[in-house]
Amino acid sequence: EDWSLTFTTDGVFPTGKNPFEDNRNLGGGQYEVTPGLSYVKILDPAALFFYAGHQWAIPRTFPNIGKVEPGEDFRFRFGLSVSLHPRLRTSLYTAGDIIGHTRTRGVQSAGSDRDIVRMGGSLDLTVTESIRANMNAVFGVTDNATDAVYSFGLSHSF
């Protein structure tokens, strides 16, 4: 069977008036768009997946800072998901971001380019027809990646 191909797109809108004020993490302050492609191949009871995307941020001028041009971001993710039971799935994956230099007032910001690679795993349980539980653990592989992130989520379908 062939791979299934899906085109994706994400949009981000700026939050707050100026992300550089008051040392608050209010987001990046730019409009961003990220088109991408997802490939999936089912090998029952497993699925191989791959994602590649490219994020563009629209430059913006901030008071007391000047024009900020974020670096472009190439994103990828690949891995394997296995159905252990009709209600239980597990996944192992590698994900990364290759981020270009940010420029402020036309000057390249030192240390603004980063290569971030993470490895992770998740466990998904279908509790009922409308409720799913997800546990996720992600570990940074490169120096710029967060050391570890653990999450638990519940989703409800209506």
Secondary structure as UniProt FT lines:
FT   STRAND          4..12
FT   TURN            19..20
FT   TURN            22..23
FT   STRAND          32..43
FT   TURN            44..45
FT   STRAND          46..57
FT   STRAND          60..62
FT   TURN            63..65
FT   STRAND          66..69
FT   STRAND          73..85
FT   TURN            86..87
FT   STRAND          88..99
FT   STRAND          103..104
FT   TURN            105..106
FT   STRAND          107..108
FT   TURN            110..111
FT   STRAND          114..126
FT   STRAND          131..140
FT   TURN            143..144
FT   STRAND          148..156
//
